[in-house]
Amino acid sequence: MDQRQSTWKEKVVDLLYWRDIKKTGVVFGASLFLLLSLTVFSIVSVFAYIALALVFFTIGFRIYKGVLQAVQKSDEGHPFRSYLDSNIGVSEELVQKYSNNVLGHINCTVKELRRLFLVEDLVDSLKFAVLMWILTYVGALFNGLTLMILALISLFSIPVIYERHQAQIDHYVELVNKNIKNCIAKIQAKIPGLKRKAE
């Protein structure tokens, strides 16, 4: 099970780093096309058009293979027989595994939100408040679909850019982190009650 999970993660990494340009191009292009379609049409229309195109393609392919078999007088049978005979059911163990995994993430998120909203640590709650304040401006500028398109483009471009320019990026990130830590230390020193508890 762990080996399957590690190969799955390796496939995702290979996809994001454009190791196989054809596969990545198809996934990226199809995902971007779907998101851009959703900006123009409703989700119901997009999925209806996709399903309609798929059904027309499979019907056309089935008729083409039937005519080809009639002309060549061969007996190959149904062109999609291997797919029709394959088992596509989801196993109970797989559902149990992923539902337990999702439940663990939900519980962790709820505990963290409780900690932030009920101000267990003042500094963390203030950071959360600043993040939410920034997100109000982001929400005023972009809708959710635009953010998803930007996230998709970033997901497929940032890893490649980082891989090519890792030394320069790491240098500047280190400088920014150092400046942020210095600013936070100055603020914590000047405002009483903001010092973190010793862990």
Disulfide bonds with the S-S distance in Angstrom:
none
